Amino acid sequence: MTKRALLSVSDKQGLTDFAKGLVALDYDLISTGGTKKALEAAGIPVTGIEAVTGFPEMLDGRVKTLHPKVHAGLLARRDVPAHMAQLAKAGIEPIDMVVVNLYPFKATIQRPDVTQAEAIEQIDIGGPSMLRSAAKNFAAVLPIVDPRDYDQILAALQADEVTPELRQRLAAKVFQHTAAYDALIAQYLTTEEFPEKLTLTYDKKQALRYGENSHQQAAFYENALPTNFSITGAQQLHGKELSYNNIKDADAALRMVSEYQQPAVVAMKHMNPCGVGLGTTIEEAWDKAYEADSISIFGGIIALNRPVDLATAEKMHALFLEIIIAPSFDDDAFAVLAKKKNLRLMTVDFDQAHTADKFETISVGGGLLRQEVDAAFETPADFTVVTKTQPTEAQLQALAFGQQVVKQVTFVGPEVPLAAGIVDYFQAAGLAIFGPNQAAAQLESSKVFAKDFMQRHQIPTAAYQQFHELAPALAYSQQQSLPQVIKVDGLAAGKGVTVATSYEQAAIALTNAFENSSTVLIEDYVDGFEFSQMVLVGGDRYVLLPTAQDHKRLQDHDRGPNTGGMGAYSPVPQITPAIIQQTVTTIVEPTITGLKADGLSFEGVIYVGGILTADGVQVIEYNLRLGDPETQILLPQLQSDFYQVIVDLLQHRQPHAEWQTVSSYLGVVLAAPGYPGKAQSGVPVPTLAGADYASVAGTPDQLVSAGGRVMMVTARAASLAAAQKAVYRQIDQLAVGDLIYRHDIGAKGIAATTD
């Protein structure tokens, strides 16, 4: 039985060959306007649409196919006898295929001189109507919208293998196409910035090897109307294919570097700038960005707002970098950088920076958020100085530069700025910052506040007494059993605690404590197993980090003075899932609800210094930051995007955070001689790729100590014992000289796994 196909296309690519193939398969062709003329010119038999409808085109071609003899022929279900009987009664023949692509509305509105009248004339009405009718009845009618499908469809027809799956795929493609077409029209005509219905459409630009993690599938989409100044509009000149994380980092770097008028370089790592430099030349800007953090820049994404010259290229070539994106590359600079076959070299037209998207959207569960891009820029002229001491011009310029850099999201690390109220200042300026405000920061900055808080909210902790004078504190100490825990009220960098095992030691500790603080606590000693439980918090939402155990004492076997931490391992085998749940139920959640009940808004880290006793888990102390050295062996276990986790928590959304569960992590800290007292400066510090450094000076290949703890060596392995062995093997191969470190980090955990 002869079948009928209706062809009406704007894009005539491949049309005649496809039509000839249909005729060879005994299809009768129906067509309109320019499509009909093209077929006739190719000598292909075709019937005009007027002969089918019995009605001429009208209104300058606006009405051609909107007729029952077309749509009834498409929509009639072949498996419903009543439908077929109605067609026969009306003298309507079925149509078995629709080949339609639409008026070029997108190409029209991309013309810089297009008028609204011209754009409206390119809004197709009949084409989408026929496609939708055919796609609705795809079980009987083949709906074809994409010329790239012609060959596959002909082959399927010739082999008599037009499967239900093929029909459904073609129908889905039609509805995707018409939905995107309508969305583009709606966007063009919409004038509200935040309309009641937000219609956005994107085209698939690239299939990605994987998503944020290797087990996640992903793809890259771009706006249907491409933005020239964007990562989607960038041209890749060299290097391997971009990954999911590459694209996110490159986008963040490009956004940031575009804000500067003078030569600028941004080094981006995991969505956070690890270096931003400004200069009179692009080489000077690179030098400053590199010096900002010469360690973290390794493996980073670099964005420059000036062409890359040879001198700058040679300096970048010396490092392992993932991406370099710039307006252009000088020929000799490109030749140097292209020696690394995997290094991605990309260009973006910075002259089009003014065309960048004015709005940004962020996906949330069940919807999305839309806002204006933060393009605000303040200069020192906008500042008001409220102190008697006036900042210098250089300080004002540095403040303006810093504010511009950190306006994305700032994560506060140290405890001193938190206690001083840095978060309050940022929030007052409308800047996103992850950390507790000054009032909430008292959980760490005041031992008395923390103890009162725990008592008020029935959070388990050791009994205590506070004192403001030495004499009554000494008298009380003499009446208490040993050991005793003596704590200075205030920040002490983990070293303001003494566990006194004799009354003489307690008296010395109390005397020293009152020399540094007006308030001192004497706390009952609690015997048990200590561990660290960190939590990322945003309002009443939280993310639990894996457990860890810090080693506070300076020397092996937990001897010597307290320090900021000499090493850590994670996870802690002694802390079972049941104990973790107990910690959450009795400490973590009561802390979060207690903060809310006390009117303390909280976005930041709650570090629970916990101890497992015979009576259950208790709190030794709170910190409100990512603890050191635990962070170095905790954050590498996160398999989700850390930046997105923080952004979600800042907006009080529950993030998706996935952690590894198969490996053990261990790290050992090396410190300068004299630590935790007056540490020696200028002591040589070995260089080790992958190690974490702090309080060092010099150059990357000639580091020296400039403080106490100077480096941390870490390893990941299938077991805790293997991780320990890997770390100490690395240390044994280093020229550690006079640096001090413990030799038993992880021993408690290993003992627990071998008992």
Helices and strands as residue ranges (DSSP letters): E 3-9, H 15-24, E 27-31, H 33-41, E 47-48, H 49-53, H 68-75, H 81-90, E 97-101, H 105-109, H 116-121, H 126-136, E 142-144, G 147-149, H 150-158, H 164-189, E 202-207, E 219-223, E 235-238, H 244-257, E 264-269, E 272-278, H 282-292, E 300-304, H 310-317, E 321-326, H 331-337, E 344-347, G 350-355, E 359-364, E 367-372, G 380-382, H 393-406, E 410-411, H 415-420, H 422-428, E 433-434, H 442-445, H 447-456, E 464-467, H 470-479, E 484-488, E 497-500, H 503-516, E 520-524, E 529-538, E 541-544, E 549-550, E 553-555, G 556-558, E 559-562, E 567-570, H 577-583, I 584-588, H 589-597, E 603-613, E 616-623, H 631-634, G 635-637, H 642-650, E 664-671, E 684-685, E 692-693, E 696-699, E 702-705, E 709-717, H 720-732, H 747-754
